């Protein structure tokens, strides 16, 4: 079975790439940088009290991935892709693979139904094993709300002026959007986000470079039949899945419902807010 790699990057969504390893825009890092990054991985693992350091098999043109997120954009609404990501994670975990400790991972689907059908298919747990825990629902990593990287990673990037990458299943990838320290941002489908997170770098040729000893992406990538069977099992195409998730949507979140509000037909702007302010061009506009 072969895997045709396609993605978009590293600074515009219309830049189509079919083999990232051959892309001229990749910054070729030195052997010294490779060892530096391995040491960052090792230090992160020590600080996180991990039992073992994750395997780290990458070429010297690695372009380390420091953020990998399955986000809430349009292709996350495709059950086939989400199930494929879960199956890939399940097979990877079964082979003993783990994401390197310097890769910050997250799962932020656009609907609670995604969580429900991943659980129904027994695929949420393996995603969580690789670090893809549900961080919430809606726009997060794709608009820069990913939070900080680990201190060791940020220090390595700033001290050595490293070019590092993020990969996400979003639709925007210009420089600095995902994180201010991440210059190269790549768009990929949910299963390929998992694949790059496992690799720990963008500079990998999945046809020839293993994810670990004798384990290649083609060995663990799910077949069309496996995806179809899991979609059927998950209830992703059943209206009942969505009804159950949203039948009590207005009463289900106590934290949201406890936020103080003012009864008003219009939004009440908070002048002290550091997040959202009234657009100035609307202030003097008369109703018509």
C-alpha positions in Angstrom: 0.0 0.0 0.0 1.4 3.4 -0.9 0.6 6.7 0.7 0.5 9.8 -1.5 1.5 12.8 0.6 -0.1 16.1 -0.2 -0.3 19.2 1.9 -0.2 23.0 1.8 2.6 25.1 3.1 4.6 26.6 4.4 3.1 30.1 4.4 0.1 30.1 2.1 -2.8 27.6 1.8 -2.6 27.7 -2.0 1.0 26.4 -2.1 0.4 22.7 -2.9 3.2 20.3 -2.1 3.2 16.6 -3.0 6.6 15.7 -1.5 7.6 17.9 1.4 11.1 16.4 1.5 11.8 17.9 -1.9 10.4 21.3 -1.2 13.0 24.0 -1.7 11.6 26.2 1.0 12.7 23.9 3.8 15.6 25.2 5.7 18.4 22.6 5.8 19.6 22.3 9.3 23.0 21.1 10.3 24.1 17.9 12.1 24.7 20.0 15.2 21.1 21.3 15.1 19.9 17.7 14.8 21.7 16.7 18.0 20.6 19.9 19.7 17.0 19.0 18.9 17.4 15.5 20.2 18.7 16.9 23.5 15.6 19.2 23.7 13.5 16.1 23.2 15.4 14.3 25.9 15.2 17.2 28.4 11.4 17.6 27.8 11.0 13.9 28.5 13.0 14.2 31.7 11.0 17.2 32.9 7.7 15.5 32.1 8.9 12.4 34.0 8.4 10.1 31.1 9.8 6.6 31.5 11.6 6.6 28.2 12.7 9.1 25.6 10.6 8.8 22.4 12.3 7.3 19.4 13.6 10.0 17.2 14.4 8.9 13.6 14.7 11.9 11.3 16.9 13.0 8.5 19.2 16.0 8.9 16.8 18.3 7.0 14.3 17.7 9.8 12.4 21.0 10.3 11.1 20.0 13.7 7.3 20.0 14.3 6.5 21.7 17.7 2.8 21.9 17.2 0.4 19.4 15.7 -3.3 20.0 16.0 -6.5 18.5 14.6 -8.6 21.6 14.5 -12.2 22.6 14.0 -12.0 23.6 10.3 -13.9 22.1 7.4 -12.0 18.8 6.8 -12.5 18.0 10.5 -16.2 17.8 9.7 -15.5 14.8 7.4 -16.1 11.6 9.5 -13.9 9.6 7.1 -10.9 11.8 7.9 -11.5 11.9 11.6 -11.9 8.1 11.8 -8.8 7.7 9.6 -6.9 9.8 12.1 -8.2 7.6 15.0 -7.3 4.4 13.2 -3.9 5.6 12.4 -3.4 6.5 16.1 -4.6 3.1 17.2 -2.2 1.2 14.9 0.6 3.5 15.9 0.0 2.9 19.6 -0.2 -0.8 18.9 3.3 -0.7 17.3 4.6 1.1 20.4 4.9 4.5 18.7 4.6 7.7 20.6 4.9 11.4 19.7 8.2 13.1 20.6 7.9 15.0 23.9 8.6 18.4 22.2 5.5 18.1 19.9 2.5 19.9 21.5 -0.6 18.0 20.3 -4.3 18.8 20.6 -7.7 17.9 19.3 -10.2 20.6 18.8 -13.1 19.4 16.7 -16.0 21.7 15.7 -18.7 19.5 17.2 -19.2 17.4 20.3 -20.5 14.8 17.9 -16.9 14.1 16.8 -16.0 13.2 20.3 -19.0 11.0 20.6 -18.4 9.0 17.4 -14.7 8.6 18.1 -15.6 7.2 21.5 -18.2 4.9 19.9 -15.5 3.5 17.6 -13.0 3.1 20.5 -10.6 5.6 18.8 -10.6 8.5 21.2 -8.3 6.7 23.7 -5.5 6.0 21.2 -5.6 9.6 20.0 -5.2 10.6 23.7 -2.3 8.2 24.1 -0.5 10.2 21.4 -1.4 13.5 23.1 -4.4 14.4 21.0 -6.8 15.2 23.9 -9.9 17.2 23.3 -9.0 20.8 24.2 -12.4 22.2 23.4 -14.6 22.9 20.4 -14.1 25.6 17.8 -11.2 27.8 16.7 -8.2 27.4 19.0 -4.7 26.5 17.6 -5.7 27.7 14.1 -6.1 31.3 15.4 -3.1 31.3 17.7 -4.8 30.1 20.9 -2.5 27.2 21.3 -0.8 28.4 24.5 2.9 28.4 25.1 5.4 25.7 24.0 7.5 24.0 26.7 10.2 26.2 28.1 12.9 24.0 26.7 11.5 24.2 23.2 11.0 28.0 23.3 14.5 28.5 24.7 16.1 26.3 21.9 14.2 28.2 19.2 15.1 31.7 20.4 18.7 31.0 21.4 19.6 29.2 18.1 17.2 31.0 15.8 15.7 27.7 14.7 13.0 27.5 12.0 10.4 25.1 13.3 7.0 24.0 12.0 3.4 23.5 13.0 1.0 21.2 11.2 -2.7 21.4 11.5 -5.9 20.5 9.7 -6.9 24.2 9.4 -7.3 26.6 6.5 -4.8 29.4 7.4 -1.1 29.1 7.7 0.8 32.4 7.3 3.9 33.0 9.4 3.3 33.5 13.0 -0.5 32.8 13.0 -0.3 29.5 14.8 2.4 30.6 17.3 4.8 33.7 17.3 7.9 31.4 17.4 6.7 29.1 14.5 7.7 30.4 11.1 6.6 27.4 8.9 3.0 26.3 9.1 1.6 23.4 7.1 -2.0 22.3 6.4 -2.8 18.6 6.2 -5.7 16.2 6.7 -6.3 14.9 10.2 -4.5 11.6 9.7 -1.5 13.3 8.2 -1.4 15.6 11.3 -1.1 12.5 13.3 1.6 11.1 11.0 3.8 14.3 11.2 3.3 14.4 15.0 4.7 10.9 15.2 7.6 11.8 12.9 8.4 14.9 14.9 9.4 16.7 11.8 8.3 17.9 8.3 11.6 16.9 6.6 10.6 13.2 6.3 10.0 11.1 3.2 7.3 8.7 4.3 8.2 6.3 1.5 11.7 5.7 2.6 12.0 7.1 6.2 10.6 4.9 9.0 8.6 6.4 11.9 10.5 4.0 14.1 12.5 0.8 13.7 11.0 -1.0 10.7 7.6 0.8 11.0 6.7 2.9 8.0 3.6 5.1 7.5 2.3 2.6 4.9 2.3 -0.1 7.5 -0.1 1.6 9.8 -2.2 3.8 7.5 -5.8 2.5 7.5 -7.4 1.0 4.4 -10.6 2.3 2.8 -12.5 -0.7 4.1 -11.2 -0.2 7.7 -12.3 3.4 7.6 -15.7 2.5 6.2 -16.3 -0.2 8.8 -15.3 2.1 11.6 -17.5 4.9 10.4 -20.4 2.5 10.4 -19.6 1.4 13.9 -19.2 4.9 15.2 -22.6 6.2 14.3 -21.0 9.2 12.7 -23.6 9.2 9.9 -26.6 8.7 12.3 -28.8 11.7 13.1 -29.3 10.3 16.6 -25.6 10.9 17.4 -26.1 14.6 16.8 -29.5 14.8 18.5 -28.1 13.3 21.7 -25.1 15.8 21.7 -27.3 18.9 21.2 -30.7 18.2 22.7 -29.7 19.9 25.9 -27.0 22.2 24.5 -28.3 25.3 26.3 -28.3 23.7 29.7 -25.3 21.4 29.5 -22.5 23.9 30.2 -22.7 25.3 33.8 -19.6 27.3 33.4 -20.9 29.1 30.3 -24.3 29.6 31.8 -22.9 31.1 34.9 -21.1 34.0 33.1 -22.8 37.3 34.1 -24.8 38.9 31.3 -27.0 41.9 30.8 -30.5 41.6 29.3 -30.1 43.3 25.9 -31.0 42.8 22.3 -27.6 44.1 21.3 -24.1 43.0 22.5 -22.9 45.0 25.4 -19.4 46.1 24.7 -16.8 46.1 27.6 -14.4 49.0 27.2 -11.9 47.3 29.6 -11.8 44.1 27.5 -8.4 43.2 26.1 -9.9 40.6 23.7 -12.7 42.2 21.9 -13.6 45.8 21.3 -16.3 47.5 19.4 -15.2 48.3 15.8 -14.7 52.1 15.6 -16.4 52.4 12.3 -19.7 51.3 13.9 -19.6 53.8 16.8 -20.9 56.9 14.8 -23.1 55.0 12.4 -26.7 56.0 12.5 -29.4 53.3 12.1 -31.0 53.3 8.6 
